[in-house]
Amino acid sequence: MDTSFLINEFAEERALYFNAVAPPIMQTSNFVFKTVEEMRSAFKDEYSTYLYSRGLNPTVDMLRKKLAALDGAEDCLVFNSGAAAIFAAVLANVKCGDHVVSVNQPYAWAQKTFDVVLARFNITTTYVDGTDIANFEKAITTNTTIIYLESPNSWEYALQDLGAVAQLAKKHNIVTICDNSYCTAIYQKPISLGIDLVVQSATKYIGGHSDTVAGVLSGSSEMIASIFNSEYLNIGSGIQPFNAWLLLRGLRTLPARLDRISATTSTVIKFLKSNPSVEKVIYPFDETFGQYELAKKQMKGAGGLLTFVIKAGSAQQIDNFCNSLQHILMAVSWGGYESLIIPKVAGMDPGAFNGNVAEHRMVRLYVGLEEANYIIEDLRQAFAKMEGKNFS
Ligand SMILES: *Cc1c(COP(=O)(O)O)cnc(C)c1O
């Protein structure tokens, strides 16, 4: 189906709500039954009836239908955070004594799920460099039940060949889960490459305005129904109707925002690469990127998240650069209207800084919806201050 149709029309039943263009927010916790028989059948199968909004809710359902269709999936669930979607997807596919293979440095709370929560149930995790398919093959054991992917991942944007990993996993009867937050369904469709479950933080591009925390989990009807009936209802972390409505609103402009952000990002990257204080830019759609060919093969775009390595001899210099920015905000997250920055040194004890380690000099930049020049001029004046030049 056409993306514009999915975003503008699909799953909207305007005749049911006075032909209003915008959908209503069905802000209700529970739903009424006329007969005991109706109630009895709802108790038997909560996944096909409106009973209680920890389960199904009409505003959330409209969003689910659109998101599943965008992902090319049979079904999806929407959670109150990306972390909750990841947790449910993982929990649904392990039991005591199982083994997980994960890419190195997945999203921090995915890693905590493996290292802290699953570890308590004697479930072990092997982390692999996901840029080489052979590493997955070597790590698989007879009790491996999940291969966990994130392509690209954050900071260095390492990719996995999703089609190849999916094929390998199917041969061993292993469930594949892929975090697709970086691309969204607009730029990458892991389900079409054979991945079983796709998770994303809707807090980022889908919400798009830095005002909602939410997560999406897509997959086959069978897997999603099973997760609904246990993890989703049990964790009780389904998205609330108002937040679902905000995501429906965010979806209207998702492709337009991504196009604009991608175009601005190329312009900002040109500036960064020409700046003498920048050693390197890391971005999957840049020709210098190590996995550029694979990025072009499995992604349609790369959006606004990139990393650059500053030439700096001290953490203080990087602090100075970031503290000097006038418009680009210093904050976690990304995908909203506003450009954001995080230096690696913010997560380090300044005493641990080693200028010889490029990673210590990394700065993650998210390019928002501002004019390219507005962002570039802000970066330019901050570099000048860092270099100790007078700037007028
Ligand atoms: C933000 C993020 C998450 C977690 O999503 P929340 O909505 O913050 O819970 C998961 N994966 C990636 C790659 C993220 O950037």
The ligand as a Gaussian input file, in Angstrom:
#p B3LYP/6-31G(d) Opt

LIG

0 1
 C       15.555000       5.827000      22.529000
 C       15.879000       4.463000      22.040000
 C       15.276000       3.319000      22.597000
 C       14.370000       3.382000      23.789000
 O       13.195000       4.020000      23.537000
 P       12.393000       4.829000      24.669000
 O       11.208000       5.302000      23.932000
 O       13.294000       5.911000      25.147000
 O       12.082000       3.870000      25.772000
 C       15.576000       2.096000      22.045000
 N       16.445000       1.974000      21.015000
 C       17.040000       3.036000      20.463000
 C       17.979000       2.835000      19.337000
 C       16.786000       4.308000      20.961000
 O       17.412000       5.358000      20.411000

